[in-house]
Amino acid sequence: MDNLTAPNLSDWPDPVEWINPSGRSPIILLCEHASNHIPACYDGLGLGQADLDRHIAWDIGAAAVTRRLAALLDATAILGTYSRLLIDLNRPPDGDGSIVALSEDTPIPANGDLDGAERALRQARIFMPYQDAIGGLVDARIAAGSPVVLIAIHSFNPTFLNQVRPWHAGILFGRAAALGERLVARLAADPALHIGVNQPYSVSRQEDYAILVHGDDRDIPAVLIEIRNDGLADSAQIDAWARRVAAILAPEAAAP
């Protein structure tokens, strides 16, 4: 099917979901992997619903935490509205991780041997509007003389390819080491929590995009917060983690 002329336009939502766009906090919340939505014309990319509900398609619980944080901090949040299996908003668009044919140990049948036109379509419809939304908001804040802090919210599986991940959460950062280390110290003050520093992932040009391009490259403090998704299993856990993260971000949210 020619996805450029897909007839069901309602199945192609705006690629950017804005939460609290007039938020007064200097913090801008990002949630690139908020949704597992795939337009019907792609027939699930050849996967069943059980696979589309897994971490390979989205970051389970991350959107709910982000929405709650936006309210707690009076912060603007920018959420993606499509599954990362179509195109990953947190990978360079010309990199191997942008549109994957294998996620963890699961083949993604429809992503094998994509032609240039389909790759360009996904970049134009999904990737670039999301990045333009972030860049435009950052530009507007800077033009207004307002401070900016970028915080990306993600979640991760307790195990990856049979490797156990012991961290309850991780703080990932590149150039924003001062901010990252402050957040680690505040979160690790709870002795019940095992906090990873650049774990379970590390920040790199091959595996990350928004906090580097919109943050580090512009001298804007930017970190990524990863929460293990077995701690986001219900609304009570989601609220608890949102409050926990809001508490460590509160000093940054109050920054002049």
PyMOL commands that set and color helices and strands:
alter all, ss='L'
color gray80, all
select helices_A, chain A and resi 3-5+9-11+40-46+49-52+62-73+109-111+116-143+177-188+210-218+229-231+235-253
alter helices_A, ss='H'
color red, helices_A
select strands_A, chain A and resi 16-19+27-31+76-80+102-103+106-107+149-156+159-160+163-164+169-173+195-197+222-228
alter strands_A, ss='S'
color yellow, strands_A
deselect
rebuild
show_as cartoon
